[in-house]
């Protein structure tokens, strides 16, 4: 009879499947609370009651997409300022923060120079009306895509911010990979967004360009982001304004609106009238 040799040096499983079994099991009899809203845009009526339209909830990520010069960074500044609060309500009354504690807001810019990044970051503090202590902006243009990715991950998962992050903005998700059509790298990045938000329970808002002459976010990365995002916001450039549309939302639909750049160089929605 042939002797069977058992290889005791085989690599152990990469995962602790027993722990994974316990952690991933969903008890259908348990009442699980809906993720709390981080930022809402507008309201809707249901059975005589008014409810907020969730743009972003804690533990999820959203995508802001648009062609070059569609004023994506201006919208990002408006959303970040609205989450912080303060005077920002005068610029966008329908964008409502649901921040209950002094959580950190991390704002990463990957493509602009330090000078232009600062101009963008200063818009947030101008709309809020003060230099909010927990607002932490970073300019990452001078780093490689690997260094940017690792730094963002360190900020969310290991730094002193990690247990108290409310909102994360990454203006330039495509700059966290070498090639937006590299399936492995792009899928890895999207999985990181899912993991980061799930573990830190923040809301992450990522900005990405659309393809020229198309409304589709660029490359395989854009396609993957569209599938996994909680909300997708599409911006379109007009002569004196930008239109904001929400083709995909996981919860109640959000109405389209427009914003302009006022005489102070700050974004404000058409209905606001400024501050």
Buried (B, 14 or more C-beta within 10 A) or exposed (E): EEEEEEEEEEEEEEEEEEEEEEEEEEEEEEEEEEBBBBBBBBBBEEEEEEBBBBBBBBBBBBBBBBBEEBBBBBBBBBBBBBBBBBBBBBBBBBBBBBBEEEBBBBBBBBBBEEEBBBBBBBBBBBBBBEEBEBBBBBBBBEBEBEEBBEBBBEBBBEBEBBEBBBBBBBBBBBBBBEBBEBEEBBEEBBEBBBEBBEEBBBBBBBBBBBEEEEEEBBBBBBBBBBEEBBBBBBBBBEEEBBBBBBBBBEBBEBEEBBBBBBEEEBBBBEEBEEB
